[in-house]
Amino acid sequence: MKMAAVDARFTRAVEPHRHELLVHGYRMLGSVHDAEDVVQETMLRAWRAFDRYDPARASVRTWLYRIATNVCLDALESRRARPLPSSAGPPFDDPDAPFEPAAEVPWLTPFPTDPDAQAIERSRLRIALVAALQLLPARQRAALILCEVLDVPAADVAESLGTTTAAVNSALQRARSRLARAGVDPEAAAEPPAEQRAVVDRYVTAFQRADVAAITALLAADVVLEMPPMRNWYRGREDYAGFMRRVYRERGARWRTEPIWANGEAGFVAYLDGMIHTVQVLTVERGLVTRTTVFASAEVFALFGAPAELG
């Protein structure tokens, strides 16, 4: 009976934090499945230490984040970073270049989200930001996420990481510099969901009509198109348009789509001749598409519960 009471007390204490721990694990590791493993291991470690937890020293949330961060750091000792093609090599300059698959690379995967989530969560899950975080050394990544994404004081982060406040501040400075060089602002806000969806709906209409001119009119000048697990990626309207002409030349125009949300951004599942083809996530800024990330793997399709075939 006593054990049952402890179980109930533990569950009441930790369950409200499960989703944000999943998001934290995803930001650190770039994979929903890896993040789920982090949550499970965090809960296991927390259960084992629950009788020693002192609420006078830290809130349950802070205590869980401390455990989860160290679970992530342990995982990163044996796992490779999860990049996107745009951070793994230079852009391709030929839209008709042969595809270069890299199935051996553990690519970043998208995170299904609710468009009604708080604006701050949507902003801090943007694909560009999560991808840039993967470029940072593990402890710099942890320091930046805890301090700037989760607003944890540097002194508390130092305690979590077993280091000094000065070391945390130094790591933050280096991390900010690296993100700036990648052109990513961790404080930037995602566009409102309605405005994103309006642009993406116009893109989808053009996409299904194979109207490359209409697609191009919706693109920012320095738009990025990438397609993990292919190394091929392109920058700029001209190469983007050239690649889309290739798609319609080789695949035809028999496309259907279903809307999705991922990383706080609007997107769609693309079906060709009724069969699932890709999950596409679009970043919208000031009414234009600045990035299209196209995922083509069974793992990603499963994340969104997308059927393999449309009726």
Contacts in CASP RR format, 6 or more apart in sequence:
PFRMAT RR
TARGET T0000
AUTHOR 0000-0000-0000
METHOD contacts of the structure
MODEL  1
MKMAAVDARFTRAVEPHRHELLVHGYRMLGSVHDAEDVVQETMLRAWRAF
DRYDPARASVRTWLYRIATNVCLDALESRRARPLPSSAGPPFDDPDAPFE
PAAEVPWLTPFPTDPDAQAIERSRLRIALVAALQLLPARQRAALILCEVL
DVPAADVAESLGTTTAAVNSALQRARSRLARAGVDPEAAAEPPAEQRAVV
DRYVTAFQRADVAAITALLAADVVLEMPPMRNWYRGREDYAGFMRRVYRE
RGARWRTEPIWANGEAGFVAYLDGMIHTVQVLTVERGLVTRTTVFASAEV
FALFGAPAELG
6 50 0 8 1.000
6 51 0 8 1.000
10 46 0 8 1.000
10 47 0 8 1.000
10 50 0 8 1.000
13 50 0 8 1.000
13 60 0 8 1.000
14 43 0 8 1.000
14 46 0 8 1.000
14 60 0 8 1.000
14 64 0 8 1.000
17 60 0 8 1.000
17 61 0 8 1.000
17 64 0 8 1.000
18 39 0 8 1.000
18 43 0 8 1.000
20 61 0 8 1.000
21 38 0 8 1.000
21 39 0 8 1.000
21 42 0 8 1.000
21 64 0 8 1.000
21 65 0 8 1.000
21 68 0 8 1.000
22 32 0 8 1.000
22 35 0 8 1.000
22 36 0 8 1.000
22 38 0 8 1.000
22 39 0 8 1.000
23 35 0 8 1.000
23 111 0 8 1.000
23 121 0 8 1.000
23 125 0 8 1.000
24 35 0 8 1.000
24 38 0 8 1.000
24 65 0 8 1.000
24 68 0 8 1.000
24 69 0 8 1.000
24 72 0 8 1.000
24 145 0 8 1.000
24 150 0 8 1.000
25 34 0 8 1.000
25 35 0 8 1.000
25 38 0 8 1.000
25 39 0 8 1.000
25 68 0 8 1.000
25 72 0 8 1.000
26 32 0 8 1.000
26 34 0 8 1.000
26 35 0 8 1.000
26 111 0 8 1.000
26 125 0 8 1.000
26 130 0 8 1.000
27 124 0 8 1.000
27 125 0 8 1.000
27 130 0 8 1.000
27 133 0 8 1.000
27 145 0 8 1.000
27 149 0 8 1.000
28 35 0 8 1.000
28 38 0 8 1.000
28 69 0 8 1.000
28 72 0 8 1.000
28 76 0 8 1.000
28 133 0 8 1.000
28 138 0 8 1.000
28 141 0 8 1.000
28 142 0 8 1.000
28 145 0 8 1.000
29 35 0 8 1.000
29 38 0 8 1.000
29 72 0 8 1.000
29 75 0 8 1.000
29 76 0 8 1.000
29 79 0 8 1.000
29 82 0 8 1.000
30 82 0 8 1.000
30 108 0 8 1.000
30 109 0 8 1.000
30 130 0 8 1.000
30 133 0 8 1.000
30 134 0 8 1.000
31 82 0 8 1.000
31 106 0 8 1.000
31 108 0 8 1.000
31 109 0 8 1.000
32 109 0 8 1.000
32 110 0 8 1.000
32 111 0 8 1.000
32 112 0 8 1.000
32 303 0 8 1.000
33 109 0 8 1.000
33 299 0 8 1.000
34 75 0 8 1.000
34 79 0 8 1.000
37 75 0 8 1.000
38 68 0 8 1.000
38 71 0 8 1.000
38 72 0 8 1.000
38 75 0 8 1.000
39 68 0 8 1.000
41 71 0 8 1.000
42 64 0 8 1.000
42 67 0 8 1.000
42 68 0 8 1.000
42 71 0 8 1.000
45 67 0 8 1.000
45 71 0 8 1.000
46 53 0 8 1.000
46 63 0 8 1.000
46 64 0 8 1.000
46 67 0 8 1.000
49 67 0 8 1.000
53 60 0 8 1.000
53 63 0 8 1.000
58 66 0 8 1.000
58 156 0 8 1.000
62 152 0 8 1.000
62 156 0 8 1.000
65 146 0 8 1.000
65 150 0 8 1.000
65 152 0 8 1.000
65 160 0 8 1.000
66 159 0 8 1.000
66 160 0 8 1.000
69 142 0 8 1.000
69 146 0 8 1.000
69 160 0 8 1.000
69 161 0 8 1.000
70 160 0 8 1.000
72 138 0 8 1.000
72 142 0 8 1.000
73 138 0 8 1.000
73 139 0 8 1.000
73 142 0 8 1.000
73 161 0 8 1.000
76 138 0 8 1.000
77 138 0 8 1.000
79 106 0 8 1.000
80 105 0 8 1.000
80 106 0 8 1.000
81 106 0 8 1.000
81 134 0 8 1.000
81 135 0 8 1.000
82 106 0 8 1.000
82 107 0 8 1.000
82 108 0 8 1.000
82 109 0 8 1.000
82 134 0 8 1.000
83 105 0 8 1.000
83 107 0 8 1.000
83 108 0 8 1.000
83 131 0 8 1.000
83 134 0 8 1.000
83 135 0 8 1.000
84 107 0 8 1.000
84 108 0 8 1.000
84 127 0 8 1.000
84 131 0 8 1.000
84 226 0 8 1.000
84 228 0 8 1.000
84 233 0 8 1.000
84 293 0 8 1.000
85 107 0 8 1.000
85 226 0 8 1.000
85 227 0 8 1.000
85 228 0 8 1.000
85 230 0 8 1.000
85 231 0 8 1.000
85 232 0 8 1.000
85 233 0 8 1.000
86 131 0 8 1.000
86 224 0 8 1.000
86 226 0 8 1.000
86 233 0 8 1.000
86 235 0 8 1.000
87 131 0 8 1.000
87 132 0 8 1.000
87 134 0 8 1.000
87 135 0 8 1.000
87 182 0 8 1.000
88 102 0 8 1.000
88 105 0 8 1.000
88 231 0 8 1.000
89 231 0 8 1.000
91 233 0 8 1.000
91 234 0 8 1.000
91 235 0 8 1.000
91 239 0 8 1.000
92 232 0 8 1.000
92 233 0 8 1.000
92 234 0 8 1.000
92 239 0 8 1.000
93 239 0 8 1.000
95 234 0 8 1.000
95 239 0 8 1.000
95 242 0 8 1.000
95 243 0 8 1.000
95 245 0 8 1.000
95 246 0 8 1.000
96 246 0 8 1.000
97 232 0 8 1.000
99 230 0 8 1.000
99 232 0 8 1.000
100 230 0 8 1.000
100 231 0 8 1.000
100 232 0 8 1.000
101 229 0 8 1.000
101 230 0 8 1.000
101 231 0 8 1.000
102 228 0 8 1.000
102 229 0 8 1.000
102 230 0 8 1.000
102 231 0 8 1.000
103 229 0 8 1.000
105 228 0 8 1.000
105 229 0 8 1.000
107 228 0 8 1.000
107 229 0 8 1.000
108 127 0 8 1.000
108 130 0 8 1.000
108 131 0 8 1.000
108 134 0 8 1.000
108 228 0 8 1.000
109 295 0 8 1.000
109 297 0 8 1.000
109 299 0 8 1.000
109 300 0 8 1.000
109 303 0 8 1.000
110 127 0 8 1.000
110 262 0 8 1.000
110 263 0 8 1.000
110 279 0 8 1.000
110 281 0 8 1.000
110 293 0 8 1.000
110 295 0 8 1.000
110 300 0 8 1.000
110 303 0 8 1.000
111 125 0 8 1.000
111 130 0 8 1.000
111 262 0 8 1.000
111 263 0 8 1.000
112 260 0 8 1.000
112 261 0 8 1.000
112 262 0 8 1.000
112 303 0 8 1.000
112 304 0 8 1.000
113 121 0 8 1.000
113 122 0 8 1.000
113 125 0 8 1.000
113 261 0 8 1.000
113 262 0 8 1.000
113 263 0 8 1.000
113 264 0 8 1.000
114 261 0 8 1.000
115 122 0 8 1.000
115 193 0 8 1.000
115 197 0 8 1.000
115 261 0 8 1.000
115 264 0 8 1.000
115 266 0 8 1.000
116 193 0 8 1.000
117 264 0 8 1.000
119 189 0 8 1.000
119 190 0 8 1.000
119 192 0 8 1.000
121 264 0 8 1.000
122 190 0 8 1.000
122 193 0 8 1.000
122 263 0 8 1.000
122 264 0 8 1.000
122 265 0 8 1.000
123 188 0 8 1.000
123 189 0 8 1.000
123 190 0 8 1.000
123 264 0 8 1.000
124 149 0 8 1.000
124 186 0 8 1.000
125 263 0 8 1.000
125 264 0 8 1.000
126 188 0 8 1.000
126 190 0 8 1.000
126 263 0 8 1.000
126 264 0 8 1.000
126 265 0 8 1.000
126 283 0 8 1.000
127 262 0 8 1.000
127 263 0 8 1.000
127 265 0 8 1.000
127 281 0 8 1.000
127 283 0 8 1.000
127 291 0 8 1.000
127 293 0 8 1.000
128 184 0 8 1.000
128 283 0 8 1.000
128 291 0 8 1.000
129 184 0 8 1.000
129 186 0 8 1.000
129 188 0 8 1.000
130 263 0 8 1.000
132 178 0 8 1.000
132 179 0 8 1.000
132 182 0 8 1.000
132 183 0 8 1.000
132 184 0 8 1.000
133 141 0 8 1.000
133 144 0 8 1.000
133 145 0 8 1.000
133 179 0 8 1.000
134 141 0 8 1.000
135 178 0 8 1.000
135 182 0 8 1.000
136 144 0 8 1.000
136 175 0 8 1.000
136 178 0 8 1.000
136 179 0 8 1.000
139 161 0 8 1.000
139 163 0 8 1.000
139 171 0 8 1.000
140 171 0 8 1.000
140 172 0 8 1.000
140 174 0 8 1.000
140 175 0 8 1.000
140 178 0 8 1.000
141 175 0 8 1.000
142 157 0 8 1.000
142 160 0 8 1.000
142 161 0 8 1.000
143 157 0 8 1.000
143 161 0 8 1.000
143 168 0 8 1.000
143 171 0 8 1.000
143 172 0 8 1.000
143 175 0 8 1.000
144 171 0 8 1.000
144 172 0 8 1.000
144 175 0 8 1.000
144 176 0 8 1.000
144 179 0 8 1.000
144 186 0 8 1.000
146 152 0 8 1.000
146 156 0 8 1.000
146 157 0 8 1.000
146 160 0 8 1.000
147 153 0 8 1.000
147 154 0 8 1.000
147 157 0 8 1.000
147 168 0 8 1.000
147 172 0 8 1.000
148 172 0 8 1.000
148 186 0 8 1.000
148 187 0 8 1.000
149 186 0 8 1.000
152 160 0 8 1.000
154 165 0 8 1.000
154 168 0 8 1.000
154 169 0 8 1.000
154 172 0 8 1.000
155 165 0 8 1.000
157 168 0 8 1.000
158 164 0 8 1.000
158 165 0 8 1.000
158 167 0 8 1.000
158 168 0 8 1.000
161 168 0 8 1.000
176 186 0 8 1.000
179 185 0 8 1.000
179 186 0 8 1.000
190 196 0 8 1.000
190 264 0 8 1.000
190 265 0 8 1.000
191 284 0 8 1.000
191 285 0 8 1.000
191 286 0 8 1.000
191 287 0 8 1.000
193 261 0 8 1.000
193 264 0 8 1.000
193 266 0 8 1.000
195 284 0 8 1.000
195 287 0 8 1.000
196 265 0 8 1.000
196 266 0 8 1.000
196 282 0 8 1.000
196 284 0 8 1.000
197 259 0 8 1.000
197 266 0 8 1.000
199 218 0 8 1.000
199 266 0 8 1.000
199 282 0 8 1.000
199 284 0 8 1.000
199 287 0 8 1.000
199 288 0 8 1.000
199 289 0 8 1.000
200 259 0 8 1.000
200 266 0 8 1.000
200 267 0 8 1.000
200 268 0 8 1.000
200 282 0 8 1.000
200 284 0 8 1.000
200 289 0 8 1.000
202 214 0 8 1.000
202 218 0 8 1.000
203 215 0 8 1.000
203 218 0 8 1.000
203 282 0 8 1.000
203 289 0 8 1.000
204 257 0 8 1.000
204 259 0 8 1.000
204 268 0 8 1.000
205 211 0 8 1.000
205 214 0 8 1.000
206 212 0 8 1.000
206 214 0 8 1.000
206 215 0 8 1.000
206 218 0 8 1.000
207 215 0 8 1.000
207 255 0 8 1.000
207 257 0 8 1.000
207 270 0 8 1.000
208 253 0 8 1.000
208 255 0 8 1.000
208 256 0 8 1.000
208 257 0 8 1.000
209 253 0 8 1.000
210 248 0 8 1.000
210 252 0 8 1.000
210 253 0 8 1.000
210 255 0 8 1.000
212 241 0 8 1.000
212 242 0 8 1.000
212 244 0 8 1.000
212 245 0 8 1.000
212 248 0 8 1.000
215 240 0 8 1.000
215 241 0 8 1.000
215 244 0 8 1.000
216 237 0 8 1.000
216 240 0 8 1.000
216 241 0 8 1.000
216 244 0 8 1.000
218 287 0 8 1.000
218 288 0 8 1.000
218 289 0 8 1.000
219 236 0 8 1.000
219 237 0 8 1.000
219 240 0 8 1.000
219 241 0 8 1.000
219 288 0 8 1.000
219 289 0 8 1.000
220 237 0 8 1.000
220 285 0 8 1.000
220 288 0 8 1.000
220 289 0 8 1.000
220 290 0 8 1.000
221 236 0 8 1.000
221 237 0 8 1.000
222 235 0 8 1.000
222 236 0 8 1.000
222 290 0 8 1.000
223 235 0 8 1.000
223 236 0 8 1.000
223 237 0 8 1.000
223 240 0 8 1.000
223 288 0 8 1.000
223 289 0 8 1.000
223 290 0 8 1.000
223 291 0 8 1.000
223 292 0 8 1.000
224 233 0 8 1.000
224 234 0 8 1.000
224 235 0 8 1.000
224 236 0 8 1.000
224 290 0 8 1.000
224 291 0 8 1.000
224 292 0 8 1.000
225 233 0 8 1.000
225 234 0 8 1.000
225 235 0 8 1.000
225 239 0 8 1.000
225 240 0 8 1.000
225 243 0 8 1.000
225 291 0 8 1.000
225 292 0 8 1.000
225 294 0 8 1.000
226 232 0 8 1.000
226 233 0 8 1.000
226 234 0 8 1.000
226 291 0 8 1.000
226 292 0 8 1.000
226 293 0 8 1.000
226 294 0 8 1.000
227 233 0 8 1.000
227 278 0 8 1.000
227 293 0 8 1.000
227 294 0 8 1.000
227 295 0 8 1.000
227 296 0 8 1.000
228 293 0 8 1.000
228 294 0 8 1.000
228 295 0 8 1.000
228 296 0 8 1.000
228 297 0 8 1.000
229 296 0 8 1.000
229 297 0 8 1.000
230 296 0 8 1.000
234 240 0 8 1.000
234 243 0 8 1.000
240 292 0 8 1.000
251 272 0 8 1.000
252 272 0 8 1.000
254 272 0 8 1.000
254 273 0 8 1.000
254 274 0 8 1.000
255 270 0 8 1.000
255 271 0 8 1.000
255 272 0 8 1.000
255 277 0 8 1.000
256 270 0 8 1.000
256 271 0 8 1.000
256 274 0 8 1.000
256 310 0 8 1.000
257 268 0 8 1.000
257 269 0 8 1.000
257 270 0 8 1.000
257 271 0 8 1.000
258 268 0 8 1.000
258 269 0 8 1.000
258 271 0 8 1.000
258 306 0 8 1.000
258 310 0 8 1.000
259 266 0 8 1.000
259 267 0 8 1.000
259 268 0 8 1.000
260 266 0 8 1.000
260 267 0 8 1.000
260 268 0 8 1.000
260 269 0 8 1.000
260 279 0 8 1.000
260 281 0 8 1.000
260 304 0 8 1.000
260 306 0 8 1.000
261 267 0 8 1.000
262 279 0 8 1.000
262 281 0 8 1.000
262 304 0 8 1.000
263 281 0 8 1.000
265 281 0 8 1.000
265 282 0 8 1.000
265 283 0 8 1.000
265 284 0 8 1.000
266 281 0 8 1.000
266 282 0 8 1.000
266 284 0 8 1.000
267 279 0 8 1.000
267 280 0 8 1.000
267 281 0 8 1.000
267 282 0 8 1.000
268 279 0 8 1.000
268 280 0 8 1.000
269 276 0 8 1.000
269 278 0 8 1.000
269 279 0 8 1.000
269 280 0 8 1.000
269 301 0 8 1.000
269 304 0 8 1.000
269 306 0 8 1.000
270 276 0 8 1.000
270 277 0 8 1.000
270 278 0 8 1.000
270 279 0 8 1.000
270 280 0 8 1.000
271 277 0 8 1.000
271 309 0 8 1.000
271 310 0 8 1.000
274 309 0 8 1.000
274 310 0 8 1.000
274 311 0 8 1.000
275 308 0 8 1.000
275 309 0 8 1.000
275 310 0 8 1.000
276 301 0 8 1.000
276 306 0 8 1.000
276 307 0 8 1.000
276 308 0 8 1.000
276 309 0 8 1.000
277 296 0 8 1.000
278 294 0 8 1.000
278 295 0 8 1.000
278 296 0 8 1.000
279 294 0 8 1.000
279 295 0 8 1.000
279 296 0 8 1.000
279 300 0 8 1.000
279 301 0 8 1.000
279 304 0 8 1.000
279 306 0 8 1.000
280 292 0 8 1.000
280 293 0 8 1.000
280 294 0 8 1.000
280 295 0 8 1.000
281 292 0 8 1.000
281 293 0 8 1.000
281 295 0 8 1.000
282 289 0 8 1.000
282 291 0 8 1.000
282 292 0 8 1.000
282 293 0 8 1.000
283 289 0 8 1.000
283 290 0 8 1.000
283 291 0 8 1.000
283 292 0 8 1.000
283 293 0 8 1.000
284 290 0 8 1.000
301 308 0 8 1.000
END
